[in-house]
């Protein structure tokens, strides 16, 4: 973690890969999956989305089997980011939704909002403006402590939803 915080991504990648391998050898599936999640983040930050996708892929299954909902939600979020980086838009959208739903199931409103914002940005980049607005509205509604700008944006999105006849979010 120190290498990652210091932006020494190569060293962080090596450390997380070695830790994942060691935990796997010891039969510590949860710890190995945590290291794979960390490795995924490092790989994404260093512009290697395909390697990130390969690293994070199995973690969803592991955390699902262990009923570790916090790590499962994080794994879905990392999976979504890796899928998005690889151009797998539909898969990324589904994973962002699963991450948001899983965070919601454990009452983690802030991380749910973060996932919904990422989903909104993905939709916006692909020209799906109305869906992006709806996702952003859901994200802003999830935030516990909204800034003045967030509250203004929330108000504008609610106005837009009324004008377009969307259901209340």
N, C-alpha and C positions, 0 to 999 in steps of 0.2 A: 504494500500500500504506500510505503514511503516513496518508492520509485515512481509510482503513478502520480502521487501528489506533487512530486518534483518535476513532473512532465518528462521523466526518463522512460519513454514508452517501450523501448526495446528491452530494457532491464525489467520493467514491470511485466511485459509479455513473457519473458523467460521465467520469471519467478512464479507467476500464476500457472504457467504450463507445468513447471516442475512440481508445484504444490498439488495441482490437480492429479498428476501422475502418481505422486506418492500416496495421496489419499485413496486413489483408486486401488493401488496395490494393497493398502491396508484394509480394504473393504468398507471404507467410510464414504458411502454413496452421497450423503447429504453434503459433506465437506467438499468432496470432489466436484459436485454440482455447483456449489457456491464459488469455487475457484474457476469453474468454467464460465459462470456468469461474469465474474470479474475479468477474466480473459477476454470475453466478448466485448466488454466496454473498452478495454485497451485496444483491441483490434479495430473497433469502429473508430476510435479516436485517431488511430494511425492509418486510416484509409484502407482497411482490409476487410470489407464487408463479407466477402465469401468465406474467409477464414473465421470471421466472427459468427456467421451463420452455422458453420460446421461445429464450432465450439459450444454454442448455446443450445443447439437443437435437442440433445437428449435431456437437458435440464428440466424441461416442462414435464416430461414423463416422470422423472425422479421425484420432483417436488409434488406432483399430483398424487403419486403412489404414497408418499409420506404424509399427505394431507397437510403440508406446510404451505398454507395459503399466502403468507407474506412473500416467501421466496418464489412461489408459483407466479404470483402477480408480477414480481420483478422479472422473472424469466420470460413471461409473455411480453413484457415491455421491451426487454433486450432483444428477444426474437423478432418483434415487430421492427425495431430499428435496423437489425441486420437484414431482414427481408426487404425493407424499404431501400437500404443501401445497395441491394442486389437487383433492384428494379422489380421486385415481386409485390406490386401495389395491392392487389386483392388480398394476398396472404397477409401483408403488413396491416391492412385495415382490419382484418378479422382478428389478428393478434392484439392490436391496440384495443379493440373492443373487449376481448377476453381479459386483458390486463385491467382495464377500467372496471369491468364487472367484478373481477376478483378483488380488486382493492375496495370496491363498494361493499362486497360481502363481509369484509373484515372492518368496515367503518373507517377506512383510510381515505378521507375526502381529498386531502391535498395531492396525494399520488394519483388518485382517480382523475382529478382535474388536470394534472400534468399529462396523463395519457390521452385524455380527450383533447387537449391543446395540440398534442403531437398528431393526433388523428385529423384534427381540423387543418393543420398545416399541410398534411399529406393531401387531403381533399382539395385544398386551395391550389396546391402546385399542379394538380391534375384537372383544373378548371371546373371543379364541382363546387361552385361558390355557395349555393344554397345549403348543401349538405355541410360545408365547412362552417357556415354561420350557425347552423343548428348544433354542430358539435362544440363550437366555441361557446355557445350559449349554455350548453350543458356543463361545460368545464367551468365557466364563470359561476354558475349556480352552485357548483360543488365547493367552491373556495370558501373557507371559513373567514379568512381575513382578507377582504378584497381592497385593493388600493382605490384611490379616487378614479383613476383611469379605468380600472376594471369595472367599477360600479357604473361609470358612464357608458362603457362598451356594453355592459349587461343591459342597461336601460335602452340603448339603441337597438340591440338585438331583439329585445322584447317588443319594441315598437315595430320593427320589421316583421316579426312573427305575427303580430296582430294584423298588419297590413296584408300579409300573404296568406293569412288564415291557418297558420301552423297551430298545432295543439300547444298548449302551455307547457313549458319545460321546466 
